[in-house]
């Protein structure tokens, strides 16, 4: 729903109001309709409602403290002292549907609940009553933590910190009661409660104030949706759900979708006042600045969308990657912050009092009677209020800045370079997962940046001696780079000897052992020979059998094989030398190599490397020059080798049949 909800205060009374069709006022229409919540207009009049602004009064038994709107269906949630009231928007009419009574008595408890629709049944009323009574039984099962607190005037008994995830959060013993306020109809919805998360903190000695100043703030749920495509462009399907809340000195980010777990902790450099979470950033205001942190929402959501993302085909930076501060801007007296698309709205108040003195913490006793409530000053008469609308930096621009900054660590080969490029990658990934991505003017540029970031990460894992070297393979695959392009990025020109790290060798080994359609040039193939001779010589016979190495110089290959044979001789190496001799047309050398072992041993050698006899071309198995030669000159050996391959599940009968067809 396109409506504006406000909490208004006038003459010491608090009002909750919704402004429907508020854009009509900005369009020049001065017509206004005032009505009560749940009041449904006649059909003849409902058409007029669409052309004028309506002010909907929503009376509550308790003063409203905070409000939140569902970004999917427009439902409104209003928080009071000990209850939550849910309003539903339907056909320009707001109805009060449900009241959730929660007996929370401290500002240091976080309880995340999920309201689930109960399936329709013959007697929905009994079903709903059963769900509520079940919750009450959970509370009455033992001595409540609230009844244990003595009625003392001078002291507060602090409970120990608690974290309960998933079903365990029922043990928090906080009473929950559902009260349906909807008129009974056939379409009446019935809810039940599912506990997701409970976290209790204790007043502690934080770096920014004494324990009694410790209060939670900025509790927020953030939905992330399935990556949009052409077919589902206008549909948003919930993929992941995140929950953020903060203490003055530290913030916590949880995933509360398919799995409930803590994914990030944010340590602030100074006392925080409020925070707002987005899929790309966490914006935090303090007494003197606006700070921006990175988040891991896109990393967690990517794994929810594709559980097999951490394979040799695809990769994503880990959810456990340390967060970092991106920017810090100074402001005088930030008081409130909110976020909309690529804008940050900031409300500030310049105080005349000495800021230095105000920030000094005073250590006082935990007494309920220590301080009297200060009278509130009328904000209308106070000067110094300012409203700022700040445009956030575009994803592409920030991505470029992070990539440029990462180059300062490139020659040092530290984890800092990988960390920065991972942050840049997650930034772009989050933008691509946004529902508005398909209509974005930066769509093609974001896709190019995504592939580029994958290539940069592939370079890092190939060049650096990191324990996660295997990630070079999936990142290069996601970049769309060919093997020739990767070689140009990593191998220097000329005959100088380089040191090659495990990540690069891992990438080359897997790429060459797969049946790719790419054929390396003669120069590139010879360079690959040199690389493996220096880094992993035992792999040379297998590498030479790859279809990608079809253009390799056979004479150069034989020279390298002869060097390796002196150190690590094998039947596969001998067969590979014979294969190269065939390519050179040197039958004398071929016969010499084939006579080195008996036919039974040679047949087993083909099992060690089947690509000596068969190769894939456009998905079809075809015999190699070696197999064709054996068919004409040594058919018995070809039959023995084929039988051995089939017995070892290296070849199918249909594929073996191609060896003997004319």
LINLINCOR-V649946 format. One record per backbone hydrogen bond with DSSP energy under -0.5 kcal/mol. CO is the residue of the C=O (numbers start at 1). NH is the residue of the N-H. E is the energy in kcal/mol with one decimal. If there is no record, write none. Layout:
co=CO nh=NH e=E
co=CO nh=NH e=E
This chain:
co=1 nh=3 e=-1.2
co=2 nh=21 e=-0.9
co=4 nh=19 e=-3.8
co=6 nh=8 e=-0.6
co=6 nh=17 e=-2.1
co=8 nh=15 e=-3.4
co=10 nh=13 e=-1.4
co=13 nh=10 e=-2.6
co=15 nh=8 e=-2.8
co=15 nh=17 e=-0.5
co=16 nh=58 e=-2.4
co=17 nh=6 e=-2.7
co=18 nh=20 e=-0.7
co=18 nh=56 e=-3.3
co=19 nh=4 e=-2.0
co=19 nh=22 e=-0.6
co=20 nh=54 e=-2.0
co=21 nh=24 e=-1.8
co=22 nh=25 e=-1.0
co=22 nh=26 e=-0.8
co=23 nh=27 e=-1.4
co=24 nh=29 e=-2.2
co=25 nh=28 e=-1.2
co=31 nh=53 e=-1.6
co=33 nh=55 e=-3.5
co=35 nh=57 e=-2.7
co=36 nh=39 e=-1.6
co=38 nh=40 e=-0.7
co=42 nh=45 e=-0.7
co=42 nh=46 e=-1.8
co=43 nh=47 e=-0.9
co=45 nh=48 e=-0.5
co=45 nh=49 e=-1.3
co=46 nh=50 e=-0.8
co=48 nh=51 e=-1.8
co=49 nh=52 e=-1.0
co=53 nh=33 e=-2.5
co=54 nh=20 e=-3.1
co=54 nh=56 e=-0.6
co=55 nh=35 e=-2.4
co=55 nh=57 e=-0.6
co=56 nh=18 e=-2.1
co=57 nh=37 e=-2.0
co=66 nh=79 e=-3.0
co=68 nh=77 e=-3.2
co=70 nh=74 e=-1.4
co=75 nh=70 e=-3.0
co=76 nh=87 e=-3.2
co=77 nh=68 e=-2.2
co=78 nh=80 e=-0.5
co=78 nh=85 e=-2.8
co=79 nh=65 e=-3.4
co=79 nh=66 e=-1.4
co=82 nh=102 e=-2.5
co=83 nh=80 e=-3.0
co=84 nh=100 e=-3.5
co=85 nh=78 e=-2.9
co=86 nh=97 e=-2.1
co=86 nh=98 e=-1.4
co=87 nh=76 e=-2.3
co=88 nh=95 e=-2.9
co=90 nh=93 e=-1.3
co=93 nh=90 e=-2.8
co=93 nh=95 e=-0.6
co=94 nh=38 e=-2.0
co=95 nh=88 e=-3.3
co=95 nh=97 e=-0.7
co=97 nh=181 e=-1.6
co=97 nh=182 e=-0.9
co=98 nh=86 e=-3.2
co=99 nh=101 e=-0.6
co=99 nh=179 e=-2.8
co=100 nh=84 e=-2.9
co=100 nh=102 e=-0.5
co=101 nh=177 e=-1.9
co=102 nh=104 e=-1.4
co=103 nh=105 e=-0.5
co=106 nh=109 e=-0.7
co=107 nh=216 e=-1.9
co=108 nh=201 e=-2.6
co=110 nh=199 e=-2.6
co=111 nh=113 e=-0.6
co=112 nh=196 e=-2.5
co=112 nh=197 e=-1.4
co=114 nh=116 e=-0.6
co=114 nh=194 e=-2.2
co=116 nh=192 e=-2.2
co=123 nh=127 e=-1.4
co=124 nh=128 e=-2.5
co=125 nh=129 e=-2.6
co=126 nh=130 e=-2.3
co=127 nh=131 e=-1.9
co=128 nh=132 e=-2.0
co=129 nh=133 e=-2.5
co=130 nh=134 e=-2.1
co=131 nh=135 e=-1.5
co=132 nh=136 e=-2.0
co=133 nh=137 e=-2.1
co=134 nh=138 e=-1.5
co=135 nh=139 e=-1.4
co=136 nh=140 e=-2.1
co=137 nh=141 e=-0.6
co=138 nh=141 e=-0.5
co=139 nh=142 e=-0.7
co=144 nh=148 e=-0.9
co=146 nh=149 e=-0.7
co=148 nh=150 e=-0.6
co=150 nh=152 e=-1.8
co=153 nh=368 e=-0.9
co=156 nh=158 e=-0.7
co=162 nh=200 e=-2.9
co=164 nh=198 e=-2.5
co=165 nh=168 e=-1.5
co=166 nh=169 e=-1.7
co=167 nh=170 e=-1.6
co=168 nh=171 e=-2.0
co=169 nh=172 e=-1.5
co=170 nh=173 e=-1.3
co=173 nh=175 e=-0.6
co=175 nh=103 e=-1.5
co=177 nh=101 e=-3.0
co=179 nh=99 e=-2.3
co=185 nh=188 e=-1.3
co=190 nh=118 e=-3.5
co=192 nh=116 e=-3.1
co=194 nh=114 e=-2.3
co=196 nh=166 e=-2.6
co=197 nh=112 e=-3.0
co=198 nh=164 e=-3.0
co=199 nh=110 e=-2.6
co=200 nh=162 e=-1.6
co=204 nh=206 e=-1.5
co=206 nh=209 e=-1.1
co=209 nh=206 e=-0.9
co=210 nh=213 e=-2.0
co=211 nh=214 e=-1.9
co=213 nh=215 e=-0.6
co=217 nh=246 e=-2.1
co=220 nh=244 e=-2.9
co=222 nh=242 e=-2.5
co=224 nh=239 e=-2.7
co=224 nh=240 e=-2.4
co=230 nh=233 e=-0.6
co=232 nh=235 e=-1.1
co=235 nh=237 e=-0.6
co=236 nh=238 e=-0.5
co=237 nh=226 e=-2.8
co=240 nh=224 e=-2.8
co=241 nh=256 e=-2.9
co=242 nh=222 e=-3.0
co=243 nh=254 e=-3.2
co=244 nh=220 e=-2.7
co=245 nh=252 e=-2.9
co=246 nh=217 e=-2.5
co=248 nh=272 e=-2.8
co=249 nh=268 e=-1.9
co=250 nh=247 e=-3.3
co=251 nh=266 e=-2.8
co=252 nh=245 e=-1.8
co=253 nh=263 e=-2.7
co=253 nh=264 e=-1.6
co=254 nh=243 e=-2.8
co=254 nh=256 e=-0.5
co=255 nh=261 e=-1.8
co=259 nh=257 e=-0.7
co=259 nh=261 e=-0.7
co=261 nh=255 e=-2.5
co=264 nh=253 e=-2.5
co=265 nh=267 e=-0.6
co=266 nh=251 e=-2.4
co=266 nh=268 e=-0.6
co=271 nh=287 e=-0.7
co=274 nh=285 e=-2.8
co=276 nh=283 e=-2.7
co=279 nh=298 e=-0.5
co=280 nh=295 e=-0.8
co=281 nh=278 e=-2.9
co=282 nh=293 e=-2.7
co=283 nh=276 e=-2.6
co=284 nh=291 e=-3.6
co=285 nh=273 e=-3.4
co=285 nh=274 e=-1.2
co=287 nh=333 e=-1.1
co=288 nh=331 e=-2.3
co=289 nh=286 e=-2.6
co=289 nh=291 e=-0.5
co=290 nh=329 e=-2.8
co=291 nh=284 e=-2.9
co=292 nh=326 e=-3.1
co=292 nh=327 e=-0.9
co=293 nh=282 e=-2.2
co=296 nh=300 e=-2.1
co=297 nh=301 e=-2.8
co=298 nh=302 e=-2.2
co=299 nh=303 e=-1.1
co=300 nh=304 e=-1.5
co=301 nh=305 e=-2.2
co=302 nh=306 e=-2.0
co=306 nh=309 e=-1.5
co=309 nh=311 e=-1.5
co=314 nh=311 e=-2.1
co=318 nh=321 e=-1.3
co=324 nh=294 e=-2.1
co=327 nh=292 e=-2.4
co=329 nh=290 e=-3.2
co=331 nh=333 e=-0.7
co=333 nh=349 e=-2.7
co=336 nh=347 e=-2.7
co=338 nh=345 e=-2.7
co=340 nh=343 e=-2.0
co=342 nh=392 e=-2.5
co=343 nh=340 e=-2.4
co=344 nh=346 e=-0.6
co=344 nh=390 e=-3.4
co=345 nh=338 e=-1.9
co=346 nh=388 e=-3.4
co=347 nh=335 e=-3.6
co=347 nh=336 e=-1.7
co=348 nh=386 e=-2.3
co=349 nh=351 e=-0.8
co=354 nh=358 e=-2.0
co=355 nh=359 e=-1.7
co=356 nh=360 e=-0.6
co=357 nh=360 e=-0.8
co=362 nh=364 e=-0.7
co=365 nh=367 e=-2.0
co=367 nh=370 e=-0.6
co=377 nh=379 e=-0.5
co=378 nh=381 e=-1.2
co=379 nh=382 e=-0.7
co=384 nh=350 e=-1.7
co=386 nh=348 e=-2.9
co=388 nh=346 e=-3.1
co=388 nh=390 e=-0.6
co=389 nh=391 e=-0.5
co=390 nh=344 e=-2.8
co=390 nh=392 e=-0.5
co=394 nh=398 e=-2.5
co=395 nh=399 e=-2.5
co=396 nh=400 e=-2.4
co=397 nh=401 e=-2.1
co=398 nh=402 e=-2.2
co=399 nh=403 e=-2.3
co=400 nh=404 e=-2.6
co=401 nh=405 e=-2.3
co=402 nh=406 e=-1.8
co=403 nh=407 e=-0.9
co=404 nh=407 e=-0.7
co=405 nh=408 e=-1.5
co=406 nh=409 e=-1.5
co=407 nh=410 e=-0.7
co=409 nh=413 e=-1.5
co=409 nh=414 e=-0.7
co=414 nh=417 e=-0.9
co=414 nh=418 e=-0.8
co=415 nh=419 e=-2.6
co=416 nh=420 e=-2.4
co=417 nh=421 e=-2.2
co=418 nh=422 e=-2.1
co=419 nh=423 e=-2.2
co=420 nh=424 e=-2.2
co=421 nh=425 e=-2.3
co=422 nh=426 e=-2.5
co=423 nh=427 e=-2.0
co=424 nh=428 e=-1.9
co=425 nh=429 e=-2.6
co=426 nh=430 e=-2.4
co=427 nh=431 e=-1.5
co=428 nh=432 e=-2.1
co=429 nh=433 e=-1.8
co=430 nh=434 e=-0.7
co=431 nh=434 e=-0.5
co=434 nh=437 e=-2.1
co=436 nh=439 e=-0.7
co=437 nh=440 e=-1.6
co=440 nh=443 e=-1.2
co=442 nh=446 e=-3.0
co=443 nh=447 e=-2.1
co=444 nh=448 e=-2.2
co=445 nh=449 e=-2.3
co=446 nh=450 e=-2.3
co=447 nh=451 e=-2.2
co=448 nh=452 e=-2.6
co=449 nh=453 e=-2.7
co=450 nh=454 e=-1.9
co=451 nh=455 e=-2.0
co=452 nh=456 e=-2.4
co=453 nh=457 e=-2.3
co=454 nh=458 e=-2.4
co=455 nh=459 e=-2.3
co=456 nh=460 e=-2.1
co=457 nh=461 e=-2.5
co=458 nh=462 e=-1.3
co=459 nh=463 e=-2.3
co=460 nh=464 e=-2.9
co=462 nh=501 e=-0.5
co=462 nh=504 e=-1.0
co=464 nh=466 e=-1.7
co=466 nh=469 e=-1.0
co=468 nh=471 e=-2.0
co=469 nh=472 e=-2.0
co=470 nh=473 e=-1.1
co=470 nh=474 e=-0.6
co=471 nh=475 e=-1.9
co=472 nh=476 e=-2.0
co=473 nh=477 e=-2.0
co=474 nh=478 e=-2.3
co=475 nh=479 e=-1.3
co=476 nh=480 e=-0.7
co=476 nh=481 e=-0.9
co=477 nh=480 e=-0.8
co=482 nh=486 e=-2.0
co=483 nh=487 e=-2.4
co=484 nh=488 e=-1.8
co=485 nh=489 e=-1.4
co=486 nh=490 e=-1.6
co=487 nh=491 e=-2.7
co=490 nh=492 e=-0.5
co=498 nh=500 e=-0.6
co=501 nh=505 e=-1.7
co=502 nh=506 e=-2.8
co=503 nh=507 e=-2.1
co=504 nh=508 e=-2.5
co=505 nh=509 e=-2.8
co=506 nh=510 e=-2.1
co=507 nh=511 e=-2.3
co=508 nh=512 e=-2.7
co=509 nh=513 e=-1.8
co=510 nh=514 e=-0.7
co=511 nh=514 e=-0.5
co=514 nh=516 e=-1.9
co=518 nh=520 e=-0.5
co=521 nh=525 e=-2.9
co=522 nh=526 e=-2.2
co=523 nh=527 e=-1.8
co=524 nh=528 e=-2.2
co=525 nh=529 e=-1.9
co=526 nh=530 e=-1.9
co=527 nh=531 e=-2.3
co=528 nh=532 e=-2.5
co=529 nh=533 e=-2.1
co=530 nh=534 e=-1.8
co=531 nh=535 e=-2.6
co=532 nh=536 e=-1.7
co=536 nh=539 e=-1.8
co=537 nh=540 e=-1.6
co=539 nh=543 e=-2.6
co=540 nh=544 e=-2.3
co=541 nh=545 e=-0.6
co=542 nh=545 e=-0.6
co=543 nh=546 e=-1.6
co=546 nh=549 e=-1.7
co=547 nh=550 e=-1.3
co=548 nh=520 e=-2.3
co=549 nh=552 e=-1.8
co=552 nh=554 e=-0.7
co=553 nh=557 e=-2.1
co=554 nh=558 e=-2.3
co=555 nh=559 e=-1.8
co=556 nh=560 e=-1.9
co=557 nh=561 e=-2.4
co=558 nh=562 e=-2.5
co=559 nh=563 e=-1.5
co=560 nh=564 e=-2.0
co=561 nh=565 e=-2.5
co=562 nh=566 e=-1.1
co=563 nh=567 e=-0.5
co=564 nh=567 e=-1.2
co=564 nh=568 e=-3.4
co=570 nh=574 e=-1.9
co=571 nh=575 e=-2.4
co=572 nh=576 e=-2.1
co=573 nh=577 e=-2.1
co=574 nh=578 e=-2.1
co=575 nh=579 e=-2.2
co=576 nh=580 e=-2.3
co=577 nh=581 e=-2.2
co=578 nh=582 e=-2.0
co=579 nh=583 e=-1.8
co=580 nh=584 e=-1.8
co=581 nh=585 e=-1.0
co=581 nh=586 e=-2.3
co=582 nh=585 e=-0.5
co=585 nh=587 e=-1.2
co=586 nh=590 e=-1.9
co=587 nh=591 e=-2.6
co=588 nh=592 e=-1.9
co=589 nh=593 e=-2.2
co=590 nh=594 e=-2.5
co=591 nh=595 e=-1.5
co=593 nh=596 e=-1.4
co=594 nh=597 e=-0.6
co=598 nh=602 e=-2.4
co=599 nh=603 e=-2.6
co=600 nh=604 e=-1.5
co=601 nh=605 e=-1.8
co=602 nh=606 e=-1.5
co=603 nh=607 e=-0.8
co=604 nh=608 e=-1.2
co=605 nh=609 e=-0.8
co=609 nh=612 e=-1.7
co=610 nh=613 e=-2.1
co=610 nh=614 e=-1.8
co=613 nh=624 e=-2.3
co=615 nh=622 e=-2.9
co=617 nh=620 e=-1.3
co=620 nh=617 e=-2.5
co=620 nh=622 e=-0.5
co=622 nh=615 e=-2.4
co=624 nh=628 e=-2.2
co=625 nh=629 e=-2.2
co=626 nh=630 e=-2.4
co=627 nh=631 e=-2.0
co=628 nh=632 e=-1.3
co=629 nh=633 e=-2.8
co=630 nh=634 e=-1.7
co=634 nh=638 e=-1.7
co=635 nh=639 e=-2.5
co=636 nh=640 e=-2.4
co=637 nh=641 e=-2.7
co=638 nh=642 e=-2.5
co=639 nh=643 e=-2.5
co=640 nh=644 e=-2.1
co=641 nh=645 e=-2.3
co=642 nh=646 e=-2.3
co=643 nh=647 e=-2.5
co=644 nh=648 e=-1.3
co=645 nh=650 e=-3.4
co=645 nh=651 e=-0.7
co=646 nh=649 e=-1.6
co=652 nh=656 e=-2.4
co=653 nh=657 e=-1.8
co=654 nh=658 e=-0.7
co=655 nh=658 e=-0.8
co=656 nh=659 e=-1.3
co=657 nh=660 e=-1.1
co=657 nh=661 e=-0.5
